[in-house]
Amino acid sequence: MSFWTWLKSPANHRGQILDLLVFLVNLFLLGPFTNLLQRLGQGFSANDNLASQELALIILAAFASYTLGAILKRPPLHERIGALPSPDYAGCLYVAWVALHLSLCILGASFIAAAFDQVPKGLLVIAMILLSTLPTFFVTRLVFRPKKLASMPAWRKHWVMELYGDALIVAAVILITVMWNIWFSGLFFVTWPGHTFGDKLFGAALAAGAFALFYVAPRFMFLIEDFNRWPTWATIGLTLAPLVGRILLGDAPAK
């Protein structure tokens, strides 16, 4: 099978490639970019308006990249795969995913709103509602086959458009993962005196739950077609493994 044929195949393991990229990000946190986000995060905490707004624009770019990726991916995905797998428990999983995804979007929108608190409150409320709901709305649409798919222009259904959409989604998910590692993963390290290995296991379990919010939820656009393959869950577990290892070994991140 050629590379181009593989790209157009219904089972091309794009999600697992994303998992491997995120695993590498977890090990080597993109150096200079991580330093930039750390600096901007410190400025946000110190009420530095310029740093806060730069950080907000980066988060906004992730919103835009992710949402545009979902829009571009929908027609070629359904053209390529025909029918998505749907188990009996799909409805329950779908409701759980919507709750996680919406929560993540609200968190990101809150960061953006806090950085632009000088904007009139009415505009901020409208912006927060749009930023909180639009990504979830467009990703939700991805599940459903377009009614006019057959009559769409060929370029909208071309595999190159899905590849472009995937690249936008992957860029946004990697950015979210870097932010998770910088600002949130450290909350689950056990550092108090007299702690036990059981405390560390509990911290690792909590980290796994939070990781579902920051990674499994935005990975949904790949998960809808590969959730029923065991390598998917193996590679998702691999993305979490570096953090769990650091928690259990007591290697807390430097502050």
Summary of the structure (lengths in Angstrom):
residues: 255
radius of gyration: 19.3
end to end distance: 48.4
largest distance: 66.3
contacts: 743
relative contact order: 0.16
helix: 78%
strand: 0%
